[in-house]
């Protein structure tokens, strides 16, 4: 079994850099909701629907592009994704109708981001690493995505304030073009793959059949569904909540940046613990921490300090679900089709994300605030904590299909 050398560290750094840009683009969309509404007059419900469709489309793109990356290698997929993401962001300022916004922001941008996201990047790197290195590698790549949120949230808010939201979107589009040359080291399938794990000899269709019959795999899906609801609601509507509280827009940017910064620590910590603790126990702890944080936030006065503390605590759990979830998928089924199988869990994540983003807009339009969404978020986080407890952490062994 090969140990990671300099080449593997290069792949880790490149994957982290790509995710930094693609997630930086996705996780800062909430900063543009109010400017978009003001400029286009489309309304918060229509814009929330476009964002919700984008959440679902991003998830749908994961298993599709994951399967293509498993078949043809991730390099071409990443280049295609970078081009689509840049084009979608650059075209967004020129939309004039709800349909145009859905096609550009909800489809083109989301598909491009999906082609350069978790399942493709984590799958590409983990296939080249031995099992004991995979959890930390997932955490490091995931931390790259969080660093993107930390960097781009205040940067884009500063550009919005100083030069306008259109300039901010075009600047983000230019950064997305950088992912195209970064994809070069990840071209092809690469050599030095780790030794085959459970299910490595199966065809993709046979592996999907095995996974579909496994209860633990479905528990991961259900937990990730609630995670998607939580993440999409917050990334889309936390700036709106801050706006309703009459606070400065800079508080929104700082809150998103704090989430990203704290999640870097959370992702690296979870990645390190994943090689030493049961991954389902880590998932329980992450989801239950969200329950406590949300209930405490609801009871606290809505000051800037409250939002900053809330963001820091949430940041520790923000995308810390990714390393143990990817790790469990690899542990159950091996890494040969990890991009596809993990991509499917991300699809469930983003189905939840669709409802989180969309229902947030419906709630504020109907009730004038997000109170009921916070209750729903806390309830779903508790469900996610509990549904991970029955997961069995053992390889799913099946006879190879000829």
Residue pairs with C-beta under 8 A, 6 or more apart in sequence:
1 130
1 194
1 195
2 130
2 192
2 194
3 130
3 133
4 128
4 129
4 130
4 133
4 137
7 192
8 125
8 128
8 129
10 185
11 124
11 125
11 128
11 185
11 186
11 190
12 125
12 137
12 140
12 141
14 182
14 183
14 185
14 186
15 121
15 122
15 124
15 125
15 141
15 144
15 186
16 140
16 141
16 143
16 144
16 145
16 147
17 144
17 182
18 78
18 116
18 121
18 144
18 179
18 182
18 183
19 116
19 117
19 118
19 121
19 141
19 142
19 144
19 145
19 148
20 144
20 145
20 147
20 148
20 151
21 116
21 148
21 175
21 176
21 178
21 179
22 81
22 85
22 113
22 116
22 117
22 145
22 148
22 176
22 179
23 113
23 117
23 144
23 145
23 146
23 148
23 149
24 145
24 148
24 149
24 151
24 152
24 153
24 172
24 175
25 85
25 89
25 109
25 113
25 148
25 152
25 172
25 175
25 176
26 58
26 110
26 113
26 235
27 145
27 148
27 149
27 152
27 153
27 235
27 256
27 260
28 149
28 152
28 153
28 156
28 172
28 256
29 51
29 54
29 105
29 235
29 236
30 235
30 236
30 237
30 238
30 239
30 240
30 252
30 256
31 153
31 156
31 157
31 160
31 168
31 239
31 252
31 253
31 256
32 92
32 160
32 165
32 168
32 169
33 44
33 47
33 48
33 51
33 236
33 237
33 239
33 240
34 239
34 240
34 243
34 249
35 160
35 165
36 42
36 47
36 92
36 101
36 165
37 43
37 44
37 47
39 93
39 165
40 95
40 96
40 101
42 97
42 98
42 101
43 365
44 240
44 361
44 364
44 365
45 361
45 362
45 365
46 98
46 101
47 101
47 361
48 236
48 237
48 357
48 358
48 360
48 361
48 362
49 98
49 102
49 106
49 358
49 361
50 98
50 101
50 102
50 105
50 106
51 105
51 106
51 232
51 236
51 357
51 358
51 361
52 106
52 232
52 236
52 353
52 354
52 355
52 356
52 357
52 358
52 361
53 102
53 106
53 107
53 110
53 354
54 105
54 106
54 107
54 109
54 110
54 357
55 110
55 228
55 232
55 350
55 353
55 354
55 356
55 357
56 110
56 350
56 351
56 353
56 354
57 106
57 107
57 110
57 111
57 114
57 350
58 110
58 111
58 113
58 114
58 117
58 350
58 353
59 114
59 228
59 346
59 347
59 348
59 349
59 350
59 351
59 353
59 354
60 114
60 347
60 350
61 110
61 111
61 113
61 114
61 115
61 117
62 114
62 117
62 118
62 119
62 120
62 342
62 343
62 344
62 346
62 347
62 350
63 119
63 340
63 343
63 344
63 346
63 347
64 343
65 77
65 81
65 114
65 115
65 119
65 120
65 339
65 343
66 119
66 120
66 123
66 339
66 340
66 342
66 343
67 204
67 337
67 339
67 340
67 343
68 77
69 77
69 119
69 120
69 123
69 124
69 339
70 123
70 204
70 336
70 337
70 339
70 340
73 186
73 187
73 188
73 189
73 190
74 120
74 121
74 123
74 124
74 183
74 186
74 187
74 339
75 183
75 184
75 186
75 187
75 188
76 187
77 115
77 116
77 120
78 115
78 116
78 120
78 121
78 179
78 180
78 182
78 183
78 186
79 180
79 183
80 112
80 115
81 111
81 112
81 113
81 114
81 115
81 116
81 117
81 120
81 179
82 112
82 115
82 116
82 176
82 177
82 178
82 179
82 180
82 183
83 112
83 177
83 180
84 108
84 109
84 111
84 112
84 115
85 109
85 112
85 113
85 115
85 116
85 173
85 176
85 179
86 112
86 173
86 174
86 176
86 177
87 108
87 112
87 173
88 104
88 105
88 107
88 108
88 109
88 110
88 112
89 109
89 169
89 170
89 172
89 173
89 176
90 169
90 170
90 173
91 104
91 108
92 101
92 104
92 105
92 109
92 169
93 165
93 166
93 169
93 170
95 101
95 104
95 105
112 176
116 179
117 346
118 141
118 142
118 145
118 322
118 326
118 342
118 346
119 338
119 339
119 340
119 342
119 343
119 346
120 339
120 343
121 141
121 186
122 137
122 138
122 141
122 142
122 322
122 326
122 338
122 339
122 342
123 335
123 338
123 339
123 340
123 342
123 343
124 186
124 190
124 339
125 137
125 141
126 134
126 137
126 138
126 326
126 330
126 335
126 338
127 189
127 190
127 193
127 194
127 335
127 336
127 338
128 190
128 192
128 193
128 194
129 137
129 194
130 194
130 195
131 194
131 197
131 330
131 331
132 275
134 326
134 327
134 330
134 335
135 271
135 272
135 273
135 274
135 275
135 279
135 323
135 324
135 327
136 268
136 271
136 272
136 274
136 275
137 271
138 271
138 274
138 322
138 323
138 326
138 327
139 267
139 268
139 269
139 270
139 271
139 272
139 274
139 323
140 267
140 268
140 271
142 263
142 267
142 271
142 319
142 320
142 322
142 323
143 263
143 264
143 267
143 268
143 271
145 319
146 259
146 260
146 261
146 262
146 263
146 264
146 266
146 267
146 315
146 318
146 319
147 260
147 261
147 264
148 260
149 256
149 257
149 259
149 260
149 263
150 257
150 258
150 260
150 261
150 264
151 257
151 260
152 172
152 175
153 253
153 254
153 256
153 257
153 260
154 253
154 254
154 257
155 171
156 168
156 171
156 172
156 253
157 168
157 249
157 250
157 252
157 253
158 253
159 167
159 168
159 171
160 167
160 168
160 249
161 249
161 250
194 335
196 334
196 336
197 330
197 333
197 334
197 335
197 336
197 395
198 332
198 333
198 334
198 395
198 396
198 397
199 207
199 210
199 333
199 334
199 336
199 337
199 395
199 396
199 397
199 398
200 334
200 335
200 336
201 400
202 210
202 336
202 398
202 400
202 401
203 401
204 337
204 340
206 398
206 401
207 333
207 336
207 337
207 340
207 341
208 337
208 340
208 341
210 333
210 396
210 398
211 217
211 332
211 333
211 341
211 344
211 396
214 332
214 396
215 390
215 392
216 328
216 332
216 390
216 391
216 392
216 393
216 396
217 329
217 332
217 333
217 341
217 345
219 387
219 388
219 390
219 391
220 325
220 328
220 329
220 345
220 388
220 391
221 344
221 345
221 348
222 348
222 383
222 384
222 387
223 283
223 287
223 321
223 325
223 384
223 387
223 388
224 321
224 325
224 345
224 346
224 348
224 349
224 352
225 348
225 349
225 351
225 352
225 384
226 287
226 352
226 380
226 381
226 383
226 384
227 287
227 321
227 349
227 352
227 384
228 348
228 349
228 350
228 351
228 352
228 353
228 354
228 356
229 352
229 353
229 355
229 356
229 376
229 377
229 380
230 290
230 352
230 356
230 377
230 380
230 381
231 318
231 319
231 349
231 353
231 356
232 350
232 352
232 353
232 354
232 355
232 356
232 357
233 356
233 357
233 359
233 360
233 373
233 377
234 259
234 314
234 356
235 256
236 356
236 357
236 360
236 361
237 357
237 360
237 361
237 364
237 370
237 373
238 252
238 255
238 256
238 307
238 311
239 249
239 252
239 255
239 256
240 360
240 364
240 370
241 370
242 249
242 251
242 252
242 255
242 307
243 249
243 252
244 364
244 369
244 370
245 302
247 302
247 303
247 304
247 307
248 304
251 304
251 307
251 308
254 308
254 311
255 307
255 308
255 310
255 311
256 311
258 308
258 311
258 312
258 315
259 311
259 312
259 314
259 315
259 318
260 315
260 318
261 312
261 315
262 311
262 312
262 313
262 314
262 315
262 316
262 318
263 315
263 316
263 317
263 318
263 319
263 320
265 315
265 316
266 315
266 316
266 317
266 318
266 319
266 320
267 319
267 320
267 322
267 323
269 316
269 320
270 282
270 286
270 320
270 323
270 324
271 323
273 282
274 282
274 323
274 324
274 327
278 393
279 324
279 325
279 327
279 328
279 331
279 393
280 324
280 328
280 388
280 389
280 391
280 393
282 320
282 324
283 321
283 324
283 325
283 384
283 385
283 388
283 391
284 385
284 386
284 388
284 389
286 317
286 320
286 321
286 324
287 317
287 321
287 381
287 382
287 384
287 385
287 388
288 381
288 382
288 385
289 313
289 316
289 317
290 314
290 317
290 377
290 378
290 381
291 378
291 381
291 382
291 385
293 310
293 313
293 314
293 317
294 374
294 377
294 378
294 381
295 378
296 310
297 306
297 310
297 374
298 371
298 374
298 375
298 378
300 306
300 310
325 342
325 345
326 338
326 342
328 391
328 393
329 338
329 341
329 342
329 345
330 338
330 342
331 393
331 394
331 395
332 394
332 395
332 396
333 341
333 395
333 396
334 395
352 380
356 377
359 373
359 376
360 370
360 373
363 369
363 370
363 371
363 372
363 373
364 370
